Amino acid sequence: GENVEQHPSTLSVQEGDSAVIKCTYSDSASNYFPWYKQELGKRPQLIIDIRSNVGEKKDQRIAVTLNKTAKHFSLHITETQPEDSAVYFCAGTASKLTFGTGTRLQVTL
Amino acid sequence: GAVVSQHPSRVICKSGTSVKIECRSLDFQATTMFWYRQFPKKSLMLMATSNEGSKATYEQGVEKDKFLINHASLTLSTLTVTSAHPEDSSFYICSARLPGQGDKLFFGSGTQLSVL
């Protein structure tokens, strides 16, 4: 089955700086890669996703890049704000969604 | 707004009792729903896939007699934790895909189960 690894496990950045979270996947059949943001005790919220036929996707301050050859994809958050502080999960799917281990992002003032 | 509703949000029960968690799709029909489990500061682990009108598909290592799943209608799936023990304490969360939204997975609000 699919195995998704995510780094770093924790990330602290100053407000206004950029944050990058990286994931790798094992199943070359995976074709859909969403990113979720989860606040403590809340449901995961889909923030951006990318399909395997696209190399990059951007939505305002958030972007995702995908390298199919290397089997890795990354989340980029620019101009970070305190409300970006949360746990972020990447995921990959061929037949079912497999989540990465999560990154706790802390945006400090 | 939320498209998947889950109840209860929090439940505390005694060891040995059973707990039922409901997951409803709002304004759409979900032939398939997914149940995840999340331990504190950990990732979401798929427990089972709930299929309307047929048996659920359980992931390896998940006891089907322990975690009973019923998907009796196109808008409701239930997860029953039978004879709960303290080690079953966890955050349980369901999800579903919306028609026309492809692979996008939308989550319920989750249920925090605490077994005393």
Interface residues (C-beta under 8 A of the other chain):
Chain A: Y32 P34 G41 K42 R43 P44 Q45 L46 D49 F89 T93 K96 L97 T98 F99 G100 T101 G102 R104
Chain B: A2 F34 K41 K42 S43 L44 M45 L46 T49 F91 I93 G102 D103 K104 L105 F106 F107 G108 S109 G110 Q112
